[in-house]
Every structure is written in structure tokens, then in C-alpha cells.
């Protein structure tokens, strides 16, 4: 996979960042983990078999 992309948060609105910040305060997970979980929840059906296991531990 080519990794020629900008940091996703640079495309988020202030309101979207506020939602992530509030969720981080609520559950203690870093915002980067929340974004990762949202991406996996939304797009995991597009992953090839076994790709879900290639996740980093936090």
C-alpha cells in the first residue's frame, strides 16, 4: 500500500474533533485509537482475509 496521504485529523472539522475529544475523555482511549476503530468498523468488510490481525497493540 502506498502511504502518500495527509494526516486524517487535518480534514476534520472543529466539531468532529470535539466529538473525538469528548469520547476520549469518556473512555480514556487516545484519539488515534478512536479513529482507527472507526475506520475498522466502517471499512472492515473491505479487508482481505487476515488483514484484521495486522493491527498494532496499544
N, CA, C and O atoms as a GROMACS GRO file, in nm:
protein
  232
    1UNK      N    1   0.084  -0.118   0.000
    1UNK     CA    2   0.000   0.000   0.000
    1UNK      C    3   0.088   0.124   0.000
    1UNK      O    4   0.181   0.135   0.080
    2UNK      N    5   0.060   0.214  -0.088
    2UNK     CA    6   0.132   0.340  -0.094
    2UNK      C    7   0.084   0.430   0.020
    2UNK      O    8  -0.036   0.448   0.038
    3UNK      N    9   0.177   0.486   0.095
    3UNK     CA   10   0.141   0.569   0.209
    3UNK      C   11   0.167   0.716   0.180
    3UNK      O   12   0.243   0.782   0.251
    4UNK      N   13   0.105   0.764   0.076
    4UNK     CA   14   0.120   0.903   0.034
    4UNK      C   15  -0.009   0.978   0.064
    4UNK      O   16  -0.086   1.009  -0.026
    5UNK      N   17  -0.032   1.006   0.192
    5UNK     CA   18  -0.156   1.070   0.231
    5UNK      C   19  -0.129   1.166   0.347
    5UNK      O   20  -0.026   1.156   0.415
    6UNK      N   21  -0.221   1.256   0.369
    6UNK     CA   22  -0.207   1.351   0.479
    6UNK      C   23  -0.270   1.293   0.606
    6UNK      O   24  -0.352   1.202   0.600
    7UNK      N   25  -0.231   1.347   0.719
    7UNK     CA   26  -0.287   1.305   0.846
    7UNK      C   27  -0.438   1.329   0.844
    7UNK      O   28  -0.482   1.440   0.814
    8UNK      N   29  -0.520   1.227   0.876
    8UNK     CA   30  -0.665   1.240   0.867
    8UNK      C   31  -0.723   1.354   0.950
    8UNK      O   32  -0.820   1.418   0.909
    9UNK      N   33  -0.664   1.381   1.064
    9UNK     CA   34  -0.721   1.485   1.152
    9UNK      C   35  -0.718   1.622   1.086
    9UNK      O   36  -0.797   1.709   1.123
   10UNK      N   37  -0.630   1.642   0.990
   10UNK     CA   38  -0.624   1.772   0.924
   10UNK      C   39  -0.750   1.798   0.841
   10UNK      O   40  -0.775   1.912   0.801
   11UNK      N   41  -0.828   1.695   0.815
   11UNK     CA   42  -0.952   1.709   0.738
   11UNK      C   43  -1.076   1.712   0.825
   11UNK      O   44  -1.187   1.726   0.774
   12UNK      N   45  -1.059   1.701   0.957
   12UNK     CA   46  -1.173   1.700   1.048
   12UNK      C   47  -1.212   1.843   1.086
   12UNK      O   48  -1.126   1.931   1.099
   13UNK      N   49  -1.341   1.863   1.103
   13UNK     CA   50  -1.389   1.994   1.147
   13UNK      C   51  -1.366   2.008   1.297
   13UNK      O   52  -1.335   1.911   1.366
   14UNK      N   53  -1.381   2.130   1.347
   14UNK     CA   54  -1.368   2.153   1.491
   14UNK      C   55  -1.471   2.070   1.568
   14UNK      O   56  -1.440   2.014   1.673
   15UNK      N   57  -1.594   2.061   1.516
   15UNK     CA   58  -1.698   1.984   1.582
   15UNK      C   59  -1.663   1.835   1.585
   15UNK      O   60  -1.685   1.769   1.687
   16UNK      N   61  -1.608   1.783   1.477
   16UNK     CA   62  -1.569   1.642   1.473
   16UNK      C   63  -1.455   1.615   1.572
   16UNK      O   64  -1.455   1.511   1.639
   17UNK      N   65  -1.360   1.706   1.582
   17UNK     CA   66  -1.252   1.691   1.679
   17UNK      C   67  -1.306   1.700   1.821
   17UNK      O   68  -1.259   1.629   1.910
   18UNK      N   69  -1.405   1.786   1.842
   18UNK     CA   70  -1.467   1.796   1.974
   18UNK      C   71  -1.535   1.666   2.013
   18UNK      O   72  -1.526   1.623   2.128
   19UNK      N   73  -1.603   1.602   1.916
   19UNK     CA   74  -1.665   1.472   1.943
   19UNK      C   75  -1.561   1.368   1.983
   19UNK      O   76  -1.582   1.292   2.077
   20UNK      N   77  -1.449   1.366   1.911
   20UNK     CA   78  -1.342   1.272   1.946
   20UNK      C   79  -1.284   1.302   2.083
   20UNK      O   80  -1.257   1.211   2.161
   21UNK      N   81  -1.264   1.429   2.112
   21UNK     CA   82  -1.209   1.470   2.241
   21UNK      C   83  -1.302   1.427   2.356
   21UNK      O   84  -1.256   1.376   2.457
   22UNK      N   85  -1.432   1.448   2.339
   22UNK     CA   86  -1.528   1.409   2.442
   22UNK      C   87  -1.530   1.257   2.461
   22UNK      O   88  -1.538   1.208   2.573
   23UNK      N   89  -1.522   1.184   2.350
   23UNK     CA   90  -1.518   1.038   2.360
   23UNK      C   91  -1.390   0.992   2.429
   23UNK      O   92  -1.392   0.898   2.508
   24UNK      N   93  -1.278   1.057   2.400
   24UNK     CA   94  -1.151   1.025   2.466
   24UNK      C   95  -1.162   1.047   2.616
   24UNK      O   96  -1.114   0.966   2.695
   25UNK      N   97  -1.224   1.158   2.656
   25UNK     CA   98  -1.242   1.185   2.798
   25UNK      C   99  -1.331   1.079   2.863
   25UNK      O  100  -1.309   1.039   2.978
   26UNK      N  101  -1.431   1.034   2.790
   26UNK     CA  102  -1.526   0.937   2.843
   26UNK      C  103  -1.463   0.799   2.863
   26UNK      O  104  -1.485   0.736   2.966
   27UNK      N  105  -1.386   0.753   2.765
   27UNK     CA  106  -1.335   0.615   2.775
   27UNK      C  107  -1.184   0.603   2.790
   27UNK      O  108  -1.133   0.492   2.810
   28UNK      N  109  -1.111   0.714   2.782
   28UNK     CA  110  -0.967   0.710   2.805
   28UNK      C  111  -0.883   0.663   2.688
   28UNK      O  112  -0.760   0.656   2.700
   29UNK      N  113  -0.944   0.631   2.575
   29UNK     CA  114  -0.867   0.586   2.459
   29UNK      C  115  -0.810   0.706   2.386
   29UNK      O  116  -0.876   0.809   2.374
   30UNK      N  117  -0.687   0.695   2.335
   30UNK     CA  118  -0.630   0.804   2.255
   30UNK      C  119  -0.714   0.828   2.129
   30UNK      O  120  -0.778   0.736   2.077
   31UNK      N  121  -0.714   0.951   2.083
   31UNK     CA  122  -0.791   0.986   1.963
   31UNK      C  123  -0.747   0.903   1.843
   31UNK      O  124  -0.830   0.866   1.760
   32UNK      N  125  -0.619   0.874   1.832
   32UNK     CA  126  -0.573   0.792   1.718
   32UNK      C  127  -0.636   0.653   1.722
   32UNK      O  128  -0.665   0.596   1.617
   33UNK      N  129  -0.656   0.598   1.840
   33UNK     CA  130  -0.720   0.467   1.854
   33UNK      C  131  -0.868   0.478   1.815
   33UNK      O  132  -0.921   0.390   1.748
   34UNK      N  133  -0.934   0.586   1.858
   34UNK     CA  134  -1.074   0.606   1.822
   34UNK      C  135  -1.091   0.615   1.670
   34UNK      O  136  -1.185   0.558   1.614
   35UNK      N  137  -1.000   0.686   1.604
   35UNK     CA  138  -1.006   0.698   1.458
   35UNK      C  139  -0.986   0.562   1.394
   35UNK      O  140  -1.058   0.525   1.302
   36UNK      N  141  -0.888   0.486   1.444
   36UNK     CA  142  -0.860   0.353   1.390
   36UNK      C  143  -0.981   0.262   1.405
   36UNK      O  144  -1.019   0.192   1.311
   37UNK      N  145  -1.042   0.263   1.523
   37UNK     CA  146  -1.160   0.180   1.547
   37UNK      C  147  -1.275   0.219   1.454
   37UNK      O  148  -1.346   0.133   1.404
   38UNK      N  149  -1.293   0.349   1.432
   38UNK     CA  150  -1.399   0.395   1.343
   38UNK      C  151  -1.374   0.348   1.200
   38UNK      O  152  -1.467   0.307   1.130
   39UNK      N  153  -1.249   0.354   1.156
   39UNK     CA  154  -1.215   0.309   1.021
   39UNK      C  155  -1.240   0.159   1.008
   39UNK      O  156  -1.300   0.115   0.911
   40UNK      N  157  -1.195   0.081   1.106
   40UNK     CA  158  -1.216  -0.064   1.101
   40UNK      C  159  -1.364  -0.098   1.104
   40UNK      O  160  -1.409  -0.187   1.031
   41UNK      N  161  -1.441  -0.029   1.188
   41UNK     CA  162  -1.584  -0.056   1.196
   41UNK      C  163  -1.654  -0.024   1.064
   41UNK      O  164  -1.744  -0.096   1.021
   42UNK      N  165  -1.612   0.084   1.001
   42UNK     CA  166  -1.676   0.128   0.877
   42UNK      C  167  -1.632   0.046   0.756
   42UNK      O  168  -1.714   0.013   0.670
   43UNK      N  169  -1.503   0.014   0.749
   43UNK     CA  170  -1.449  -0.046   0.627
   43UNK      C  171  -1.394  -0.187   0.642
   43UNK      O  172  -1.335  -0.239   0.548
   44UNK      N  173  -1.413  -0.251   0.756
   44UNK     CA  174  -1.352  -0.383   0.777
   44UNK      C  175  -1.402  -0.488   0.679
   44UNK      O  176  -1.332  -0.586   0.653
   45UNK      N  177  -1.520  -0.471   0.625
   45UNK     CA  178  -1.570  -0.569   0.527
   45UNK      C  179  -1.490  -0.562   0.397
   45UNK      O  180  -1.496  -0.654   0.315
   46UNK      N  181  -1.414  -0.454   0.378
   46UNK     CA  182  -1.332  -0.440   0.258
   46UNK      C  183  -1.193  -0.502   0.274
   46UNK      O  184  -1.118  -0.512   0.177
   47UNK      N  185  -1.158  -0.543   0.397
   47UNK     CA  186  -1.026  -0.600   0.422
   47UNK      C  187  -1.014  -0.739   0.361
   47UNK      O  188  -1.112  -0.813   0.350
   48UNK      N  189  -0.894  -0.772   0.323
   48UNK     CA  190  -0.866  -0.908   0.278
   48UNK      C  191  -0.861  -0.999   0.400
   48UNK      O  192  -0.834  -0.951   0.510
   49UNK      N  193  -0.885  -1.128   0.383
   49UNK     CA  194  -0.878  -1.220   0.497
   49UNK      C  195  -0.742  -1.210   0.566
   49UNK      O  196  -0.638  -1.210   0.500
   50UNK      N  197  -0.743  -1.201   0.698
   50UNK     CA  198  -0.619  -1.194   0.775
   50UNK      C  199  -0.569  -1.054   0.800
   50UNK      O  200  -0.482  -1.036   0.886
   51UNK      N  201  -0.618  -0.954   0.730
   51UNK     CA  202  -0.569  -0.817   0.747
   51UNK      C  203  -0.604  -0.761   0.883
   51UNK      O  204  -0.530  -0.678   0.936
   52UNK      N  205  -0.716  -0.804   0.942
   52UNK     CA  206  -0.755  -0.752   1.073
   52UNK      C  207  -0.654  -0.789   1.179
   52UNK      O  208  -0.639  -0.716   1.278
   53UNK      N  209  -0.582  -0.899   1.162
   53UNK     CA  210  -0.482  -0.941   1.260
   53UNK      C  211  -0.358  -0.855   1.255
   53UNK      O  212  -0.277  -0.860   1.347
   54UNK      N  213  -0.339  -0.776   1.150
   54UNK     CA  214  -0.220  -0.693   1.134
   54UNK      C  215  -0.233  -0.562   1.209
   54UNK      O  216  -0.187  -0.458   1.160
   55UNK      N  217  -0.293  -0.563   1.325
   55UNK     CA  218  -0.310  -0.439   1.398
   55UNK      C  219  -0.202  -0.422   1.504
   55UNK      O  220  -0.150  -0.519   1.560
   56UNK      N  221  -0.169  -0.297   1.529
   56UNK     CA  222  -0.071  -0.266   1.632
   56UNK      C  223  -0.138  -0.271   1.768
   56UNK      O  224  -0.256  -0.239   1.780
   57UNK      N  225  -0.064  -0.311   1.869
   57UNK     CA  226  -0.120  -0.308   2.004
   57UNK      C  227  -0.090  -0.175   2.068
   57UNK      O  228   0.016  -0.116   2.045
   58UNK      N  229  -0.182  -0.128   2.149
   58UNK     CA  230  -0.168   0.000   2.220
   58UNK      C  231  -0.180  -0.024   2.366
   58UNK      O  232  -0.171   0.070   2.445
   0.00000   0.00000   0.00000
